[in-house]
């Protein structure tokens, strides 16, 4: 999510677990100055002073997500994981659409060897942001840890199991080669040092390639499998439509598609849940293949939250292929507590004369 703030991206590695934390929000200038001061204190290692200034900031803005996020980072640096977990947990409850707090929770849980909890948190991060590359890599590292524990248990029960021994050695090699030289082995967040790369608009690239293991962990699923599209029947005679007419028809169709996307955004802004959900096709590919009913309930709960929201689209580009269209645009989202802008892609299909959303993804 792009931001006008001069934020930073703290990074470090646990054994076999990439730790990359970033959160960006647009903010008024005075708020940006306060947060910038806090970040300077964090960068210089003055954590008690940073915590004191952050608490004062949050006292005046108790719902401010970025201030609370910074507090979680500071508590992590101060080796207060229980307090940091409490901060990030409350953030996931108040802002379930943000992936970063889930990712940070996973890091803290992994420190405590609670890998099942870490896996669940990362799956939630991916559900809220399917293009969040950091969460995918972290999930792979967590699976590697879980696999190591499972193979080790197998050897405890049967020390002669050479297959399990070989797999355990492979996993241990993977873990050892995945750790950056010089990194702190038990630190959840390093000092800020690099400018943030906004995951929503340009997902950070993974820092290392994960070697497949046998049996491989299930790959994270961004969306459910697409239903096959019925092939278009070929015409028996060549088309005789003039080129100018074809261009006019294409322009008209693209205009319909853009109007459909704008109607979707307008319904979202009006918090008209029924109309909003009506813009999705019957075979819409829900995130991670979750049941359609559960997804609709989740969307309704988020949209029905108190306060006004405004969703707009800009820089719309349409790629048409028969009765299917790919639409790329910039989505601007504004509410009382969040102001974000991110690239978005919708795949629409023509159903009964209407253009409905079949796929939805960030980027």
JOHU-V619724 format. One record per pair of residues at least 24 apart in sequence whose C-alpha atoms are under 7 Angstrom apart, sorted by the first residue. I is the first residue (numbers start at 1). GAP is how many residues later the second one is. Records with the same first field share a line. If there is no record, write none. Layout:
# JOHU-V619724
I = GAP, GAP
This chain:
# JOHU-V619724
1 = 24, 197, 198, 199, 200, 339, 340, 341
2 = 196, 338, 339, 340
5 = 27
6 = 30
7 = 188, 189
8 = 184, 185, 186, 187, 188
9 = 183, 184, 185, 186, 187
10 = 179, 180, 181, 182, 183
11 = 178, 179
12 = 171, 176, 177, 178
13 = 166, 167, 170, 171, 172
14 = 171, 172, 173
15 = 160, 161, 164, 170
16 = 125, 159, 162, 163
17 = 121, 124, 125
18 = 120
19 = 88, 169, 170
20 = 114
21 = 79, 83
22 = 78, 174
23 = 43, 77
25 = 41, 313, 314, 315
26 = 313, 314
42 = 149
43 = 148, 149
47 = 27, 31
64 = 273
73 = 116
76 = 112, 113
77 = 112
81 = 27
97 = 31
98 = 30
99 = 26, 27, 29, 30
100 = 25
103 = 32
107 = 81
108 = 80
111 = 75
115 = 27, 31
127 = 160, 161
130 = 92, 231, 232
131 = 72, 231
132 = 67, 71
133 = 70, 71, 72, 73
134 = 70, 72
137 = 69
143 = 74
144 = 27
174 = 37
178 = 30
200 = 142, 143, 162, 163
201 = 141, 142, 162
221 = 67
222 = 65, 66
223 = 62, 63, 64, 65, 66
224 = 61, 62, 63, 64, 65
225 = 60
226 = 59
254 = 64
257 = 98
260 = 95
262 = 51
265 = 46, 47
266 = 45
268 = 43
269 = 40, 41, 42
271 = 32, 33
273 = 27
279 = 77, 78
280 = 76, 77, 78
281 = 75, 76, 77
283 = 75
284 = 73, 74, 75
285 = 73, 74
307 = 29
308 = 27, 28
309 = 25, 26
310 = 24, 25
323 = 26, 27
324 = 24, 25, 26
325 = 24
